[in-house]
Amino acid sequence: MVNIVFDKNSSTKFTVIREFKDHIEQLLILSIFLVILLISLVIQSIIDNSFPKDMLFYVLVLLFIIIYYIFPTCSISFDLENNRWDYKKLIIKIPYKQNFGLISNVSKINSYEVIDHSSKKKKKFSIKKTEYFSALQLWLSQKDTKDFDELMIFSRKTYSYSSHNREVEENIRILNGLKSYFEKLEIPIIFDIVNQIKD
């Protein structure tokens, strides 16, 4: 679940954080694979009377991926006093990608979704699947032009409609939370819900 967390020391600073609850499906699948792997490891060690070290590598890889999903994976902070926003993508709380800018340059925040029925098959005989994409989107005005940079945050691509629908609902919930907060402060940002369907 994405949460809005306010700074304890300042009412003008808050962070929107994506938490592990957003990755329940991934964690469930990985946990099932981990349990199967551990059972296989135990059975193999009983049969051979030795510990299969090569399988331990896969256990560690799965554990690392599970840990990655447990910790927050991305966040965007708003500091209204200093007119600054800061977006970070994280691996186990360590930022590996970061964008920042001025709140006064944010012209629009969208809940953005694309349903693509025309996505290409990866293999010749594979079944054609509908591709779903969702994101919270910041439109950032460029200096001295009327153009915009688009920054996708909390983005996810999936082939499952139910997962996509939950994601879109979550993005709209955050959008509405940000809208009510910025409107109270009379900060001129447009909030919109954008849907695209490709056939």
Secondary structure, 3 states (H helix, E strand, C coil): CEEEEECCCCCCEEEEEECHHHHHHHHHHHHHHHHHHHHHHHHHHHHHCCCCHHHHHHHHHHHHHHHHHHCCCEEEEEECCCCEEEEEEEECCEEEEEEEEEHHHEEEEEEEEEEECCCCCCCCCCCCCCEEEEEEEEEEECCCCCCEEEEEEEEEEECCHHHHHHHHHHHHHHHHHHHHHHHHCCCCCEEEEEEEEEC
